[in-house]
Amino acid sequence: MAKDDDSKNYKVIAENRRARFDYFIESDLEVGIMLTGSEVKSLRTGQSNIAESYASVEGGELWLINGYIAALARAGVFGHEERRRRKLLVNKRELSRLWQATAREGMTLIPLVMYFNHRGIVKLKIGVAKGKKNHDKRETSAKRDWNRQKQRLLKQG
C-alpha cells in the first residue's frame, strides 16, 4: 500500500483552475493516461493544456477529449496529433461508477490536474462534477471577496 507522503510528491504539468469556479466537484479520481513517446517528452517541457477538455465514457472505455499536448519539433515522423482523443486507464468498478454518474445523474467528468507522480508516470485527476448556474458563480465570487476583505481587516488590526 502506498504511503500518504508519496502521493504528495508530484510535479504538476497542467491544471484546470477554472473547473472549481464553473463546477461543483462532488468527488475526484486519479486515472492513468495512454501516451506516445513524443507526448511524454512534450509534457516534460510543460507544453500542455487541459482547460477546455473533458472526459467521456464511450464504448466501455474512458476517453480524454480535446486535451492539448504540443507537438514536439524533434519528433519528426514519429510525432503526434495535438488534440487527439487519449484513452484513460481505470478499473471496471470505477468505470461503471463514472458511467452511472454521467448517464443517470447528469454529472460531467472534468480533468482537474495532470501531473507526474513520484515514479515519473503521467497521471490525471478527474473530477465528477455538476455545473454551476450563474447565480452560484456570483455567490462563490462574493464569498471569496468577503473572505479576502475579512483577512485584510484582521491583518490591519
BAROZA-266420 format. One record per residue (C-alpha): residue number from 0; residue in one letter; y, z, x. Coordinates in Angstrom, 2 decimals, padded with zeros to 5 digits. Example, Ala and Ser with C-alpha at 12.3 -4.5 7.8 and 13.67 -1.06 7.14 Angstrom:
BEGIN
<node pos="0" code="A" v="-004.50" w="007.80" u="012.30"/>
<node pos="1" code="S" v="-001.06" w="007.14" u="013.67"/>
! end
This chain:
BEGIN
<node pos="0" code="M" v="000.00" w="000.00" u="000.00"/>
<node pos="1" code="A" v="003.46" w="-000.89" u="001.28"/>
<node pos="2" code="K" v="005.87" w="001.85" u="002.24"/>
<node pos="3" code="D" v="009.22" w="002.16" u="000.50"/>
<node pos="4" code="D" v="011.19" w="001.74" u="003.73"/>
<node pos="5" code="D" v="009.52" w="-001.64" u="004.38"/>
<node pos="6" code="S" v="010.76" w="-003.04" u="001.07"/>
<node pos="7" code="K" v="014.39" w="-002.35" u="002.07"/>
<node pos="8" code="N" v="014.02" w="-004.23" u="005.36"/>
<node pos="9" code="Y" v="015.09" w="-007.72" u="004.38"/>
<node pos="10" code="K" v="017.68" w="-010.38" u="005.15"/>
<node pos="11" code="V" v="019.48" w="-011.86" u="002.15"/>
<node pos="12" code="I" v="019.62" w="-015.67" u="002.12"/>
<node pos="13" code="A" v="021.31" w="-016.32" u="-001.23"/>
<node pos="14" code="E" v="022.47" w="-014.07" u="-004.03"/>
<node pos="15" code="N" v="023.35" w="-014.85" u="-007.64"/>
<node pos="16" code="R" v="026.29" w="-012.46" u="-008.06"/>
<node pos="17" code="R" v="027.31" w="-013.92" u="-011.40"/>
<node pos="18" code="A" v="023.96" w="-013.09" u="-013.04"/>
<node pos="19" code="R" v="024.75" w="-009.43" u="-013.69"/>
<node pos="20" code="F" v="028.06" w="-010.42" u="-015.30"/>
<node pos="21" code="D" v="026.56" w="-013.09" u="-017.58"/>
<node pos="22" code="Y" v="023.26" w="-011.38" u="-018.49"/>
<node pos="23" code="F" v="021.77" w="-008.01" u="-019.37"/>
<node pos="24" code="I" v="018.97" w="-007.67" u="-016.79"/>
<node pos="25" code="E" v="016.01" w="-005.97" u="-018.52"/>
<node pos="26" code="S" v="013.59" w="-005.97" u="-015.57"/>
<node pos="27" code="D" v="013.06" w="-007.74" u="-012.28"/>
<node pos="28" code="L" v="010.08" w="-009.06" u="-010.36"/>
<node pos="29" code="E" v="009.51" w="-010.14" u="-006.76"/>
<node pos="30" code="V" v="007.82" w="-013.54" u="-006.50"/>
<node pos="31" code="G" v="006.81" w="-015.85" u="-003.68"/>
<node pos="32" code="I" v="008.04" w="-019.43" u="-003.41"/>
<node pos="33" code="M" v="006.27" w="-022.55" u="-002.10"/>
<node pos="34" code="L" v="008.43" w="-024.29" u="000.52"/>
<node pos="35" code="T" v="008.07" w="-027.04" u="003.10"/>
<node pos="36" code="G" v="008.83" w="-026.53" u="006.79"/>
<node pos="37" code="S" v="012.24" w="-028.15" u="006.71"/>
<node pos="38" code="E" v="013.24" w="-025.96" u="003.75"/>
<node pos="39" code="V" v="012.36" w="-022.77" u="005.62"/>
<node pos="40" code="K" v="014.31" w="-023.91" u="008.68"/>
<node pos="41" code="S" v="017.29" w="-024.70" u="006.48"/>
<node pos="42" code="L" v="017.05" w="-021.26" u="004.85"/>
<node pos="43" code="R" v="017.08" w="-019.60" u="008.27"/>
<node pos="44" code="T" v="020.53" w="-021.12" u="008.79"/>
<node pos="45" code="G" v="021.60" w="-019.73" u="005.39"/>
<node pos="46" code="Q" v="022.25" w="-023.02" u="003.61"/>
<node pos="47" code="S" v="021.15" w="-022.39" u="000.02"/>
<node pos="48" code="N" v="022.48" w="-021.57" u="-003.43"/>
<node pos="49" code="I" v="020.71" w="-020.14" u="-006.47"/>
<node pos="50" code="A" v="023.78" w="-019.61" u="-008.66"/>
<node pos="51" code="E" v="023.10" w="-022.48" u="-011.09"/>
<node pos="52" code="S" v="019.32" w="-022.16" u="-011.05"/>
<node pos="53" code="Y" v="016.81" w="-020.65" u="-013.46"/>
<node pos="54" code="A" v="013.05" w="-020.16" u="-013.68"/>
<node pos="55" code="S" v="010.75" w="-021.56" u="-016.33"/>
<node pos="56" code="V" v="007.09" w="-021.19" u="-017.30"/>
<node pos="57" code="E" v="005.66" w="-024.69" u="-017.78"/>
<node pos="58" code="G" v="002.02" w="-025.73" u="-017.90"/>
<node pos="59" code="G" v="000.75" w="-022.29" u="-016.94"/>
<node pos="60" code="E" v="002.91" w="-022.19" u="-013.79"/>
<node pos="61" code="L" v="006.27" w="-020.66" u="-012.92"/>
<node pos="62" code="W" v="008.94" w="-023.02" u="-011.52"/>
<node pos="63" code="L" v="012.36" w="-022.57" u="-009.95"/>
<node pos="64" code="I" v="014.60" w="-025.29" u="-011.36"/>
<node pos="65" code="N" v="017.89" w="-026.50" u="-009.85"/>
<node pos="66" code="G" v="017.77" w="-024.26" u="-006.78"/>
<node pos="67" code="Y" v="019.71" w="-025.80" u="-003.87"/>
<node pos="68" code="I" v="018.43" w="-025.80" u="-000.29"/>
<node pos="69" code="A" v="020.46" w="-028.02" u="002.04"/>
<node pos="70" code="A" v="018.72" w="-030.89" u="003.80"/>
<node pos="71" code="L" v="018.09" w="-030.32" u="007.48"/>
<node pos="72" code="A" v="019.59" w="-033.09" u="009.62"/>
<node pos="73" code="R" v="016.96" w="-032.71" u="012.36"/>
<node pos="74" code="A" v="014.05" w="-033.09" u="009.91"/>
<node pos="75" code="G" v="014.39" w="-036.88" u="009.82"/>
<node pos="76" code="V" v="011.48" w="-038.43" u="007.89"/>
<node pos="77" code="F" v="009.98" w="-035.02" u="007.12"/>
<node pos="78" code="G" v="013.00" w="-033.79" u="005.16"/>
<node pos="79" code="H" v="013.05" w="-032.57" u="001.57"/>
<node pos="80" code="E" v="014.92" w="-033.13" u="-001.68"/>
<node pos="81" code="E" v="017.76" w="-030.64" u="-002.01"/>
<node pos="82" code="R" v="017.34" w="-029.76" u="-005.70"/>
<node pos="83" code="R" v="013.63" w="-030.31" u="-006.27"/>
<node pos="84" code="R" v="011.54" w="-028.05" u="-008.51"/>
<node pos="85" code="R" v="009.81" w="-025.35" u="-006.47"/>
<node pos="86" code="K" v="006.69" w="-023.53" u="-007.57"/>
<node pos="87" code="L" v="006.93" w="-019.75" u="-007.74"/>
<node pos="88" code="L" v="003.89" w="-017.62" u="-006.98"/>
<node pos="89" code="V" v="002.90" w="-014.83" u="-009.39"/>
<node pos="90" code="N" v="-000.39" w="-013.45" u="-010.61"/>
<node pos="91" code="K" v="-001.77" w="-014.25" u="-014.07"/>
<node pos="92" code="R" v="-000.80" w="-010.94" u="-015.65"/>
<node pos="93" code="E" v="002.83" w="-011.27" u="-014.52"/>
<node pos="94" code="L" v="002.91" w="-014.91" u="-015.60"/>
<node pos="95" code="S" v="001.71" w="-014.06" u="-019.11"/>
<node pos="96" code="R" v="004.29" w="-011.25" u="-019.35"/>
<node pos="97" code="L" v="007.06" w="-013.66" u="-018.30"/>
<node pos="98" code="W" v="005.84" w="-016.30" u="-020.75"/>
<node pos="99" code="Q" v="005.85" w="-013.78" u="-023.60"/>
<node pos="100" code="A" v="009.36" w="-012.64" u="-022.69"/>
<node pos="101" code="T" v="010.75" w="-016.17" u="-022.70"/>
<node pos="102" code="A" v="008.80" w="-017.73" u="-025.56"/>
<node pos="103" code="R" v="008.57" w="-014.85" u="-028.03"/>
<node pos="104" code="E" v="011.51" w="-012.60" u="-027.22"/>
<node pos="105" code="G" v="014.07" w="-015.27" u="-026.28"/>
<node pos="106" code="M" v="014.73" w="-013.96" u="-022.78"/>
<node pos="107" code="T" v="015.81" w="-016.03" u="-019.77"/>
<node pos="108" code="L" v="014.41" w="-015.93" u="-016.22"/>
<node pos="109" code="I" v="017.29" w="-015.74" u="-013.76"/>
<node pos="110" code="P" v="016.91" w="-015.70" u="-009.95"/>
<node pos="111" code="L" v="018.89" w="-012.74" u="-008.63"/>
<node pos="112" code="V" v="018.41" w="-012.85" u="-004.86"/>
<node pos="113" code="M" v="016.50" w="-014.93" u="-002.31"/>
<node pos="114" code="Y" v="015.60" w="-013.18" u="000.94"/>
<node pos="115" code="F" v="013.28" w="-012.94" u="003.94"/>
<node pos="116" code="N" v="011.11" w="-009.82" u="003.63"/>
<node pos="117" code="H" v="010.20" w="-007.58" u="006.57"/>
<node pos="118" code="R" v="007.39" w="-010.00" u="007.56"/>
<node pos="119" code="G" v="009.70" w="-013.04" u="007.58"/>
<node pos="120" code="I" v="008.37" w="-014.54" u="004.33"/>
<node pos="121" code="V" v="010.79" w="-016.01" u="001.78"/>
<node pos="122" code="K" v="010.79" w="-014.05" u="-001.49"/>
<node pos="123" code="L" v="012.76" w="-014.45" u="-004.69"/>
<node pos="124" code="K" v="013.72" w="-011.67" u="-007.08"/>
<node pos="125" code="I" v="013.59" w="-012.91" u="-010.68"/>
<node pos="126" code="G" v="015.33" w="-011.04" u="-013.49"/>
<node pos="127" code="V" v="014.14" w="-011.09" u="-017.08"/>
<node pos="128" code="A" v="017.48" w="-011.23" u="-018.85"/>
<node pos="129" code="K" v="019.21" w="-011.60" u="-022.18"/>
<node pos="130" code="G" v="022.54" w="-013.44" u="-022.35"/>
<node pos="131" code="K" v="025.79" w="-011.56" u="-022.93"/>
<node pos="132" code="K" v="028.29" w="-012.60" u="-025.56"/>
<node pos="133" code="N" v="031.99" w="-012.93" u="-024.68"/>
<node pos="134" code="H" v="032.87" w="-009.52" u="-026.12"/>
<node pos="135" code="D" v="030.15" w="-007.93" u="-023.96"/>
<node pos="136" code="K" v="031.61" w="-009.59" u="-020.86"/>
<node pos="137" code="R" v="035.10" w="-008.31" u="-021.75"/>
<node pos="138" code="E" v="033.71" w="-004.82" u="-022.25"/>
<node pos="139" code="T" v="031.95" w="-004.93" u="-018.87"/>
<node pos="140" code="S" v="035.09" w="-006.04" u="-017.07"/>
<node pos="141" code="A" v="037.18" w="-003.39" u="-018.89"/>
<node pos="142" code="K" v="034.73" w="-000.66" u="-017.78"/>
<node pos="143" code="R" v="034.80" w="-001.93" u="-014.21"/>
<node pos="144" code="D" v="038.63" w="-001.97" u="-014.20"/>
<node pos="145" code="W" v="038.79" w="001.54" u="-015.65"/>
<node pos="146" code="N" v="036.36" w="002.85" u="-013.02"/>
<node pos="147" code="R" v="038.49" w="001.30" u="-010.26"/>
<node pos="148" code="Q" v="041.63" w="002.85" u="-011.74"/>
<node pos="149" code="K" v="039.91" w="006.23" u="-012.07"/>
<node pos="150" code="Q" v="038.83" w="006.12" u="-008.41"/>
<node pos="151" code="R" v="042.41" w="005.31" u="-007.35"/>
<node pos="152" code="L" v="043.76" w="008.24" u="-009.34"/>
<node pos="153" code="L" v="041.20" w="010.63" u="-007.90"/>
<node pos="154" code="K" v="041.94" w="009.39" u="-004.39"/>
<node pos="155" code="Q" v="045.70" w="009.90" u="-004.79"/>
<node pos="156" code="G" v="045.20" w="013.47" u="-005.74"/>
! end
